[in-house]
Amino acid sequence: MPLTERVEERDLLLNLFKECTDGKGSAVLVTGTEGYGKTELLNNFISYAGQQGALTLQATCSPIEKEIPLIAIGQLLNSTETPDELADETAEFLKLRKETLSNGNTHPNSIQKPVEVIEGFHRLLSRISDHTPLVIAVDDIHYVDIPSLQCLLHFIRHMRTSRTLIVMTESPSISTVHPLFHSDLLSQQHCHQANLHPLTNDGVYTIITRELGDSTEFKLKVEFVRASGGNPILLHALIKDYRSAGSGADDNIVIGPSFRQAVTTILHRIDRSLIRAAQGLALLSESDSVALLDRLLRISSGTASRALQTLTDIGLVSNGAFRHPLVGEALLDELSAEERKDMHHRVARLLHIHGTPPSMVAAHLLTAGPVDAPWAIPVLREASEQALADNDRELSVRLLNLAHQIHPDKAAGASIRALLLENTWGLGSRTIRERLSALAADLREGYLNTRHAFLLARHLVWNGQANKVLDVLASLRKRAENGDPDAADEIDVIRTWLSCTQPQILGQGSTEPYPPHPTPMQDTRLLAPTLLRSALDSGPRDVPIGDVERTLRCSNLTEEGCSVTISALRSLIYTDRVDQALVWCDQLLRESVRIGRPEFGAFCAPFRQRDWSAEGISAARTTARWRA
């Protein structure tokens, strides 16, 4: 595979190799974040050196072998056949290594006969380089075992006249190598360092053109830059996923299995805890609360900062957030359902404590599902109100349902059930009937707020349970007798509304007086049906039209507001102001379409369909009076 934007580093290796063949030994430390192409550069060079006749010894260090003494040295000497002339010397050193490991010493940082092993390794490599140019390649030196590192450093210090080139790769994100390694290595003039950097935009474009063709859209190239962060491994994984998607990819990148595997592999190679930090960041990024990462993961702020810097170096993160939203989603998909629930709940709690807007906190609570968290109930209710204000009734209902599942106290539960009844109005859900029964019990037992009694009464009538409204009035009378200051007003509102809509429920010959005509400053819930009753009883002359219009202006498209609006529209019609009523009706129909609430339009539509000629109005008024 051609190397892109690695020409300077490749040329350094080629020049040092030429010097090596001339008898001038040197060492190179190639550094770069995981995925930047260190191994690819190393393998590319080893292949070249082998073609030029050099003997290559290779070792790849691993974190699971870091505690095994001399494991890296063993890999080097077993990676290829040494010259026949040195077969005996090689076998003798390997025997010494085996004896050292079999003496019962289990400490990973020390060996028996260290001087003999170190000098024996030096002597063997010197003899090999006398016969042929020698290239020693150690990938991921940050995972090397200490005894092997001691052997290598000793040889490096004395290799200036040896036909040997040692190339090591290291990830600066993994600080597991011995602290004296860099100072000892790079202080010597024949030792060099090459730092790999992320690909530039032009470098990414070059690879995309080579892999996907000249016709690749520029905006797609930009998306590859954005998602890969210039990390070559991530870029090639994205290209593979894009190709696998075929025509279904269109002009969008694809976060598929290759990319997911590349990300998790890189993160696990650096530090297994880093993937959890990445997942935490994916949850917090939208809240702009990266400072909470340490508390979410229960780690120190310094550890969280280093994790964030590492994620930035890899190319996944920029300015504290994932470079592409799909990257964060892919990481979260690696969580089990229980892990994801737990993390979302902890994030919600942290954001709430730090004053994050309820809508953002509620989003995490919805994902977490029901939890034992009473603090979440007011958050969910406030977020529900905001969703309703944004004309997102579905979200509003979901938030209220979750609040109801958190097992609030009985009064809070009754209040939430009332809000659910109001917000699910018009959906025809069978759960409405169940809620009516529960709310009726809440009212009898004293848990339902008095101001919700009219809501209950309306829905009982609309759902064919009109006779149960008498039980509502009875419960309110008991509250009034016990000193509830709002109960009498609620009784007036319900009785006045019934007098215009279901007068037969109040009973023939009832001697209980209607409430007095409300003043303009009184509750519109009482004003609207009172105006309608006046229109039915007295006709146009006794109905203050200004109050009717004020009622229409003040009402809104809510369940309760719709009830008020219908009463006001009927008042206009029964006072011979049909044109005015239809203008208001059309306005309300348009508004119901705009906010996506067709049930409001369903209530207004009949006004457009009725015969409102003089004869039609008279017939409607007569029917209404007969029902009264």
C-alpha positions in Angstrom: 0.0 0.0 0.0 1.5 3.4 -1.0 2.5 5.6 1.9 0.8 9.0 1.9 2.4 12.0 3.6 5.1 9.8 5.1 7.9 10.6 2.6 10.1 12.5 5.0 10.0 9.6 7.6 10.6 7.0 4.9 13.5 8.9 3.4 15.1 9.1 6.9 15.0 5.4 7.2 16.4 4.8 3.7 19.3 7.2 4.4 20.1 5.6 7.7 19.9 2.2 6.1 22.5 3.3 3.5 24.8 4.5 6.3 24.2 1.2 8.1 25.5 -0.8 5.1 28.6 1.5 5.1 29.3 0.6 8.7 27.6 3.4 10.6 25.0 2.1 13.0 22.0 4.0 14.3 18.7 3.8 15.9 15.3 5.4 15.1 12.3 5.9 17.4 9.1 6.4 15.2 6.4 7.9 17.4 2.8 8.6 16.6 -0.7 8.1 18.0 -2.4 4.8 17.5 -3.6 4.5 13.9 -1.2 7.0 12.4 0.6 4.3 10.4 3.7 3.5 12.4 3.5 -0.3 11.8 2.7 0.2 8.1 5.8 2.4 7.7 7.9 -0.1 9.6 6.7 -3.1 7.6 7.2 -1.2 4.4 10.8 -0.4 5.3 11.5 -4.0 6.5 10.3 -5.3 3.2 12.7 -2.9 1.4 15.7 -3.8 3.6 15.1 -7.5 3.1 15.1 -7.0 -0.7 18.4 -5.2 -0.3 20.0 -8.2 1.3 19.8 -7.2 5.0 19.0 -9.7 7.7 15.8 -8.5 9.6 14.9 -9.4 13.1 11.4 -8.5 14.2 9.4 -8.3 17.4 6.0 -7.0 18.3 5.5 -6.2 21.9 2.2 -6.7 23.6 0.7 -5.6 27.0 -0.2 -9.1 27.9 3.5 -10.2 27.5 5.0 -7.2 29.2 5.6 -9.1 32.4 7.5 -12.0 30.7 11.2 -11.4 31.0 13.2 -11.4 27.7 10.1 -12.2 25.6 11.0 -9.5 23.1 14.6 -10.8 22.7 13.2 -14.3 22.1 10.9 -12.9 19.4 13.8 -11.2 17.6 16.1 -14.2 17.5 13.3 -16.6 16.5 11.9 -14.4 13.8 14.4 -15.5 11.1 17.3 -17.8 10.5 20.7 -16.3 11.4 23.7 -17.0 9.2 24.9 -20.6 9.2 28.3 -19.5 10.5 26.6 -18.2 13.7 24.1 -21.0 14.3 26.1 -22.3 17.2 26.5 -18.9 18.8 22.8 -18.2 18.4 21.8 -21.5 19.9 24.2 -20.9 22.8 22.6 -17.5 23.6 19.1 -18.9 23.4 20.2 -21.6 25.8 21.5 -19.0 28.2 18.2 -17.2 27.9 16.3 -20.3 28.7 18.4 -21.1 31.7 17.9 -17.6 33.1 14.1 -18.0 32.9 14.1 -21.5 34.4 16.0 -20.5 37.6 12.8 -19.8 39.5 12.9 -16.0 39.2 9.4 -14.6 38.5 10.0 -10.9 38.9 9.3 -9.2 35.6 11.9 -6.5 35.9 15.0 -8.6 36.7 16.7 -11.8 35.5 19.4 -14.1 36.8 22.9 -13.5 35.3 21.8 -10.1 33.8 25.4 -9.2 32.8 25.9 -12.5 31.0 22.6 -12.1 29.1 23.2 -8.4 28.2 26.8 -9.0 27.0 25.8 -12.2 25.2 23.1 -10.4 23.3 25.5 -7.6 22.4 28.2 -10.1 21.2 25.7 -12.1 19.1 24.3 -9.0 17.3 27.8 -7.7 16.6 28.8 -11.0 15.1 25.7 -11.0 12.9 26.3 -7.5 11.6 29.9 -8.5 10.8 28.5 -11.0 8.3 25.5 -9.0 6.9 23.7 -5.6 7.3 21.3 -6.1 10.2 17.9 -4.4 10.7 16.2 -4.9 14.1 12.5 -3.8 14.1 10.6 -3.6 17.4 7.0 -2.6 17.1 5.2 -1.0 20.1 8.3 -0.6 22.2 6.1 0.9 24.9 5.1 -2.7 25.8 8.6 -4.1 25.9 9.7 -6.1 29.0 12.4 -4.5 31.1 15.1 -7.1 30.6 14.7 -7.0 26.8 14.8 -3.2 27.0 18.1 -3.3 29.0 19.6 -5.6 26.3 18.6 -3.3 23.5 19.7 -0.1 25.2 23.1 -1.6 26.0 23.6 -2.6 22.4 22.4 0.8 21.1 25.0 2.6 23.2 27.8 0.6 21.6 26.6 0.2 18.0 28.0 3.3 16.3 30.5 1.2 14.2 28.1 -1.7 13.6 26.3 -2.4 10.4 23.0 -2.3 12.3 19.9 -0.1 12.1 17.4 -0.5 14.9 13.9 0.9 14.3 11.4 1.1 17.1 7.8 2.4 17.1 6.1 4.0 20.1 2.7 5.5 20.9 3.1 8.6 23.1 -0.5 8.0 24.3 0.7 4.9 26.2 3.2 5.9 29.0 4.2 2.4 30.0 7.8 2.4 28.8 10.6 2.9 31.4 11.0 6.6 32.3 14.8 6.5 31.5 14.2 5.1 28.0 13.8 8.4 26.1 16.6 10.2 28.0 19.0 7.4 27.5 18.1 6.8 23.9 17.7 10.3 22.4 20.7 11.7 24.2 23.0 9.8 21.8 24.0 11.4 18.5 23.4 8.3 16.5 19.8 8.0 17.7 17.0 9.8 15.9 13.3 10.4 16.3 10.6 10.6 13.6 7.1 11.9 14.6 4.1 10.9 12.6 1.3 13.4 12.3 -2.3 13.1 11.2 -2.9 13.3 7.5 -3.7 16.8 6.1 -6.9 17.4 4.3 -5.0 17.1 1.0 -3.6 13.8 2.2 -7.1 12.4 2.9 -8.3 13.7 -0.5 -5.3 11.9 -2.2 -6.2 8.6 -0.6 -9.9 9.0 -1.4 -9.2 9.7 -5.0 -6.8 6.7 -5.2 -9.3 4.3 -3.5 -12.6 5.6 -4.8 -11.8 7.3 -8.0 -11.5 10.8 -9.4 -15.3 11.3 -9.6 -15.7 11.3 -5.8 -17.7 14.3 -4.8 -15.8 16.9 -2.8 -18.4 17.1 -0.1 -18.0 13.3 0.5 -14.2 13.8 0.8 -14.9 16.5 3.4 -17.0 14.0 5.4 -14.2 11.5 5.3 -11.9 14.1 6.7 -14.3 15.0 9.4 -15.0 11.5 10.6 -11.4 10.2 10.4 -9.6 13.2 11.8 -6.8 12.4 9.5 -6.1 9.0 11.2 -5.0 6.7 8.3 -6.4 3.5 10.0 -9.8 5.1 10.6 -9.8 6.5 7.1 -9.2 3.1 5.5 -11.9 1.5 7.7 -14.4 4.2 6.6 -13.5 3.5 2.9 -14.0 -0.2 3.4 -17.4 0.4 5.0 -18.3 2.8 2.2 -17.4 0.2 -0.4 -19.4 -2.5 1.4 -22.5 -0.3 1.4 -22.4 0.0 -2.4 -25.1 2.1 -3.9 -26.8 2.5 -0.6 -24.1 4.8 0.7 -25.1 7.6 -1.8 -23.0 10.7 -0.9 -22.7 9.9 2.8 -20.0 8.1 4.7 -20.9 4.9 6.4 -20.1 4.0 10.0 -20.0 0.3 9.6 -18.4 -2.8 11.2 -14.9 -2.0 9.9 -14.9 1.5 11.4 -16.4 0.3 14.7 -13.8 -2.4 15.0 -11.0 0.0 14.1 -12.1 2.5 16.8 -12.5 -0.1 19.6 -9.2 -1.8 18.7 -7.3 1.5 18.9 -8.9 2.5 22.2 -8.3 -1.0 23.7 -4.7 -0.9 22.6 -4.1 2.4 24.3 -6.0 1.7 27.5 -9.1 -0.4 28.1 -10.6 2.3 30.2 -10.3 4.8 27.3 -13.3 3.3 25.6 -15.5 4.0 28.6 -14.2 7.6 28.6 -15.1 7.9 24.9 -18.6 6.5 25.7 -19.0 9.0 28.5 -18.0 11.8 26.2 -20.5 10.7 23.7 -23.3 11.1 26.3 -22.0 14.5 27.5 -20.9 16.2 24.3 -24.3 17.6 23.4 -24.6 19.2 26.8 -21.3 21.0 26.4 -20.4 19.6 29.9 -17.2 17.9 29.2 -16.0 19.0 32.6 -18.3 16.4 34.1 -16.5 13.5 32.5 -14.4 12.9 35.6 -17.5 12.7 37.8 -19.3 10.5 35.4 -16.5 8.0 35.2 -15.4 8.5 38.9 -11.9 9.3 37.9 -9.6 12.3 38.7 -9.9 15.5 36.6 -6.3 14.9 35.4 -7.1 11.4 34.1 -10.2 12.8 32.4 -8.2 15.5 30.7 -5.6 13.1 29.5 -8.3 10.8 28.1 -9.8 13.7 26.3 -6.4 14.7 24.8 -5.8 11.1 23.7 -9.2 11.0 22.0 -8.3 14.3 20.3 -4.9 12.9 19.2 -6.4 9.8 17.7 -8.7 12.0 15.6 -12.0 11.1 17.1 -12.6 14.4 19.0 -12.2 18.1 18.3 -12.8 20.9 20.7 -14.2 18.5 23.3 -16.8 16.8 21.1 -16.7 14.0 18.6 -15.8 15.1 15.1 -18.7 13.3 13.6 -21.9 12.4 15.6 -22.1 8.9 14.2 -18.8 8.1 15.9 -20.3 8.7 19.3 -23.3 6.7 18.4 -21.1 3.8 17.3 -19.3 3.8 20.6 -22.6 3.8 22.6 -23.8 0.8 20.6 -21.0 -1.2 22.2 -22.7 -0.8 25.6 -25.0 -3.4 27.0 -28.6 -2.3 27.6 -28.0 -2.2 31.4 -24.7 -0.3 31.1 -26.3 2.3 28.8 -29.3 2.7 31.2 -26.9 3.2 34.1 -24.7 5.7 32.3 -27.7 7.8 31.0 -29.2 7.9 34.5 -25.9 9.1 36.0 -25.4 11.7 33.2 -29.0 13.0 33.8 -28.3 13.3 37.6 -25.0 15.2 37.0 -26.5 17.6 34.4 -29.5 18.3 36.8 -27.1 19.1 39.6 -25.2 21.5 37.4 -28.3 23.4 36.2 -28.6 22.0 32.7 -32.0 22.8 31.0 -34.7 20.2 31.9 -35.2 19.2 28.2 -31.5 18.0 28.0 -31.7 16.2 31.3 -35.1 14.6 30.3 -33.6 13.2 27.1 -31.2 11.1 29.2 -33.9 10.1 31.6 -36.0 8.8 28.7 -33.2 6.6 27.5 -32.5 5.4 31.0 -36.1 4.5 31.5 -37.9 4.2 34.9 -35.6 4.7 37.8 -36.0 5.3 41.5 -35.3 9.0 41.3 -38.0 11.3 42.7 -35.9 14.4 41.8 -36.6 13.5 38.2 -40.4 14.1 38.4 -40.3 17.9 38.3 -37.6 17.8 35.6 -39.8 15.6 33.4 -42.9 17.8 34.0 -41.1 20.9 33.1 -39.6 19.3 30.0 -43.1 18.1 29.1 -44.4 21.6 29.3 -41.6 22.8 27.0 -42.3 20.0 24.5 -46.0 21.0 24.4 -45.0 24.6 23.8 -42.9 23.4 20.9 -45.9 21.5 19.5 -44.3 18.1 20.2 -47.2 16.4 22.0 -45.8 12.9 21.5 -42.7 13.8 23.4 -44.7 15.6 26.1 -46.8 12.5 26.7 -43.7 10.2 26.8 -42.1 12.5 29.4 -45.3 12.5 31.5 -45.6 8.7 31.2 -42.1 8.3 32.5 -42.7 10.6 35.4 -45.8 8.5 36.2 -43.7 5.4 36.3 -41.2 6.7 38.8 -43.7 6.0 41.6 -44.4 9.5 42.9 -46.5 10.2 45.9 -50.2 10.0 45.5 -50.8 13.7 45.0 -48.1 14.0 42.4 -49.4 10.9 40.7 -52.9 12.3 40.5 -51.5 15.6 39.0 -49.5 13.7 36.4 -52.6 11.5 35.5 -54.6 14.7 35.0 -51.9 16.2 32.7 -51.8 12.9 30.7 -55.6 13.0 30.3 -55.4 16.5 29.0 -52.4 15.8 26.6 -53.8 12.6 25.2 -57.2 14.1 24.4 -58.4 13.4 20.9 -56.2 10.3 20.5 -59.0 7.8 21.2 -56.8 5.8 23.5 -58.5 3.2 25.7 -56.1 4.3 28.5 -58.2 7.5 28.7 -61.1 5.5 30.2 -58.7 3.9 32.7 -57.4 7.3 33.6 -60.9 8.7 34.2 -61.6 6.0 36.7 -58.3 6.6 38.5 -58.8 10.4 38.5 -62.4 10.0 39.9 -60.9 7.9 42.8 -58.1 10.6 43.2 -60.8 13.3 43.6 -62.8 11.3 46.1 -59.7 10.5 48.2 -58.5 14.1 48.2 -55.4 13.7 46.0 -56.6 15.4 42.8 -56.2 19.2 42.7 -59.6 21.0 42.8 -58.7 22.9 39.6 -58.6 19.5 37.7 -62.2 18.6 38.6 -63.6 20.5 35.5 -61.1 18.5 33.3 -62.4 15.3 34.8 -66.1 16.4 34.3 -65.6 17.3 30.6 -64.0 13.9 29.8 -66.6 12.0 31.6 -69.2 13.7 29.4 -67.2 13.2 26.2 -66.6 9.5 27.0 -70.2 8.6 27.6 -70.0 8.7 31.4 -72.0 11.9 32.0 -73.9 10.6 35.0 -70.6 10.3 36.9 -70.3 14.1 36.8 -72.7 14.1 39.7 -70.2 12.2 41.8 -67.6 14.9 40.8 -70.0 17.6 42.1 -70.6 15.7 45.3 -66.9 15.4 45.9 -66.5 19.1 45.4 -69.3 20.0 47.7 -67.6 18.0 50.5 -64.4 19.9 49.8 -66.2 23.2 50.0 -67.7 22.2 53.3 -64.3 21.3 54.6 -63.0 24.8 53.7 -61.5 24.4 50.2 -61.6 27.9 48.8 -61.5 26.8 45.2 -64.2 24.1 45.4 -67.2 26.5 45.1 -65.8 28.2 42.1 -65.1 24.8 40.4 -68.7 23.8 41.1 -69.9 27.0 39.4 -67.8 26.3 36.4 -68.9 22.7 35.9 -72.7 23.5 36.5 -72.6 26.4 34.1 -70.9 24.3 31.4 -73.4 21.5 32.0 -76.3 23.9 31.7 -75.2 24.6 28.1 -74.0 21.2 27.1 -75.7 18.5 29.2 -78.5 20.3 31.2 -80.4 17.1 31.8 -77.6 15.9 34.1 -78.4 18.6 36.5 -81.9 17.3 37.0 -85.3 18.7 36.1 -86.7 21.3 38.5 -83.4 21.8 40.3 -83.7 24.7 42.6 -79.9 25.3 43.0 -79.3 28.7 41.4 -76.8 29.2 38.6 -73.8 31.3 39.5 -74.1 35.1 38.8 -72.9 36.5 35.5 -69.1 36.6 35.7 -67.3 39.9 35.4 -64.7 40.3 32.5 -61.9 39.7 34.9 -63.2 36.3 36.0 -62.2 32.8 34.9 -62.8 32.3 31.2 -63.8 28.8 31.9 -66.9 30.2 33.7 -67.3 33.2 31.4 -67.6 31.3 28.1 -70.5 28.9 29.1 -72.2 31.8 31.0 -72.2 33.8 27.8 -73.5 30.9 25.9 -76.4 30.4 28.4 -77.3 34.0 28.0 -77.4 33.6 24.3 -79.7 30.7 24.6 -82.0 32.3 27.3 -82.2 35.9 26.2 -80.9 36.2 22.6 -78.6 38.8 21.2 -79.7 41.8 23.3 -78.3 40.5 26.7 -75.0 39.0 25.4 -71.9 41.3 25.8 -70.2 40.6 22.5 -67.0 42.2 23.7 -66.7 39.6 26.4 -67.2 36.8 23.7 -64.4 38.2 21.5 -62.1 38.6 24.5 -62.7 35.0 25.4 -61.8 33.9 21.9 -58.6 36.1 21.9 -57.5 34.7 25.3 -58.2 31.0 24.6 -55.6 28.7 23.3 -55.5 25.4 21.5 -55.4 23.2 24.5 -58.0 20.7 25.7 -59.4 23.2 28.1 -59.0 26.1 25.7 -60.9 24.2 23.0 -63.9 23.8 25.3 -63.9 27.6 26.0 -63.6 28.3 22.3 -66.5 26.1 21.3 -68.8 27.8 23.8 -67.7 31.3 22.5 -68.3 30.3 18.9 -71.8 29.0 19.7 -72.5 32.3 21.5 -71.7 34.3 18.4 -73.9 32.1 16.2 -76.9 32.2 18.5 -76.6 36.0 18.6 -76.8 36.1 14.8 -73.1 36.7 14.2 -72.4 33.7 12.0 -69.9 35.5 9.7 -67.9 36.6 12.6 -68.0 33.1 14.1 -66.8 31.5 10.8 -63.9 33.9 10.6 -62.8 32.8 14.0 -63.4 29.2 13.1 -61.2 29.4 10.0 -58.4 31.0 12.0 -58.5 28.2 14.5 -58.6 25.6 11.8 -55.4 27.1 10.3 -53.7 27.2 13.6 -54.6 23.6 14.4 -52.9 22.5 11.1 -49.9 24.6 11.8 -49.2 23.1 15.2 -50.1 19.5 14.1 -53.1 19.1 16.4 -55.9 17.9 14.0 -58.3 17.1 16.9 -58.8 20.8 17.4 -59.8 21.2 13.8 -62.2 18.3 14.2 -64.1 20.2 16.8 -64.3 23.4 14.7 -65.1 21.7 11.4 -68.8 21.1 12.1 -69.3 24.9 12.4 -68.3 25.1 8.7 -70.6 22.2 7.7 -73.9 23.3 9.4 -76.7 25.2 7.8 -76.4 28.7 9.4 -79.3 30.3 7.6 -81.8 32.0 9.8 -83.8 28.8 9.8 -80.8 26.8 10.7 -79.8 29.0 13.6 -83.4 29.0 14.9 -83.5 25.2 14.7 -80.1 24.9 16.5 -81.2 27.3 19.2 -84.5 25.5 19.6 -82.7 22.1 20.0 -80.4 23.6 22.6 -83.3 25.1 24.5 -85.2 21.8 24.4 -82.2 20.0 25.8 -82.1 22.6 28.6 
